């Protein structure tokens, strides 16, 4: 099984850093304010930030870390719930230009915080699952059943490896 890294591009890194700094500043200032306020306001502030940290934690666990290719499966590595795609379910592998995704709408997922992942809608393609961490090396995996998938490995040779596996797979 070969592993392909999935590093964040500079835009993801900046968005992630800005969100974390804003959350830290908001938490510290709200905590400072709530310490001098009534119990109900203090609890409301703590509950709000507990909810935000849970959302942050889930996002962190679902962010793509790497892609693995075995003899029969493409695995999108995440800390929680890795995605397993049997190679026989893949109909086509393409490397579309980035401008094909200019008008993408995030339906459910992350649009830059720790990556670009989740369910997106693209005007030219419709609904798609993205498991991306950068805006280069875009590989579109079209499944026989289900929505297309976008991955962005650091090593673009994964596209050729997938195409080889698909062309050699029995029908």
N, C-alpha and C positions, 0 to 999 in steps of 0.2 A: 504494500500500500504506500503510495507516494503522497506526501503532504505539500500543499501549496499555501504559502503564507498569505494573509489578508491584512495588509497594513493600512492604517487610515491615512488619507491624503491631508494636505495642510488645511483645507477648508474644514474637514471634520475635526481636526485637532483644535482649530481656533473656535469653532462652534462649541465643542465639548468644554474647552477651557472657560469660555465666556459664560456658559450656562452654570458651570460649577462655581465660578467666582460670584455671579449674581445670587445664586442660591446661598452661598456662604455669607455674603453681606446681608441678604434679607433675613437669614436665620439669626445672625448675631444681633442685628438691629431690632428685630421683633422680640427676641429673647430679652434684650436689655429693656425694651419698653414694657414687656409683659411682666417682668419681675416687680415693677412698680405699680402694676394695675391689679384689678380684682381677680379672684380665682377663676371665674368663668372665662375672662379674656386670656388668661395664662393657659388654661386648658385648650381653648380654641386654637391658640397659636401653636401649641405643642402637637395637637392632633393634625393640624394642617401640614406642619413640617414632617410629621411621621408619615403621612400619606405621600408627600413628595419624595421622601427617601425610599419608600416602598416602590414607587413608580421608577425612581432612579435605579434601584436594585434590580427590578425585573428587566429594565432596559439593558443594564449591564450584562445580565445573565443571557439575554437573547441576542446580543450583538455577535455578528459573525467573527470568528477568530482565524479560521483557516478552512481550506477545502481539502478533502482527501479523496483520492481515486483508487479504488481497489479493482479487482478483476470484474466485479459485477455491480458495483455501487459507487455513486458519487455522494459523498457525505459533506454536508455543510456543518463545520464544527462550531458549536456554541457551548458555553458552560452549562446551559440547561436546555434540554430538548433539541439535540442535534437533528438535522433534517437528513433523512436517508432517501436517496432517489435511485431506484434500480435502473441500471443502464438500459434494460430492455423497455423501460417506459419512456425513453427519450426518442423523439421522432427526428429532431434536427438540432444542430448546434450552429449558431451564427455569431459573427462579430460585428454588430451594427455600429454605425457612427453615433457618437454621443449626441449629435443634434436631433436624433430620432426621439430623444427623451426630453426635449425642451419644454414641453407642456405637460409634465407629469404632475399629478395631484396625489398627495399622500392620503390614502383612505384610512389606514390604521398602521402606525409604525413610526419610525424615526426618520426624519429628513435631514440628518447631519449630526445629531448628537450620538456619538459613538459609532456612527456609520449611517448608511442609508438602507434600512431594512424594514420589511413589513409589506403590506398590500398597497400597491400604487395603481393609479389609472393613468394610462398614456393614450393620447389622442389617436395615434397610429396603430396601436396594438390592443388597447382595452386594458382589462385588469391584469396585473403581473405581480409576482412575488419577487421582491428584491432582497438579496443578501449581499450587499455591496459595502465596501469601505473606502472606495475611491471613485474618481470620475474618469479613470482610464482603464485600459485592459478589460473592456466590457465584453462579456460573453453572455449571449442569450441562449438558454436551453429551452427548447420547445418540447413539451411533453405530448404523448399520445392522448392523454386525458388530463385535464386540469389547466391551470393558468401557466403561461411561460414564466421562467425563472431567470433572474439576472444575477450573475456573480462577477466579481472583479479580483482575480488573484494577482499577486505581485508578478508571478511568472506566467506570462501569456501562453506558454507552451501547453497549458492545460486545455486550451481550445483544440489544439491539434490532437492531443491525446484522447479527448472525448470524441472527436470526429473519427479517429481510428477505431475506437471501441464500438461506435455506432455502426460504422460501415462493415465491421467484421462480425457483428451480432447476427445470430440466426433470426429469420423472420418469424 
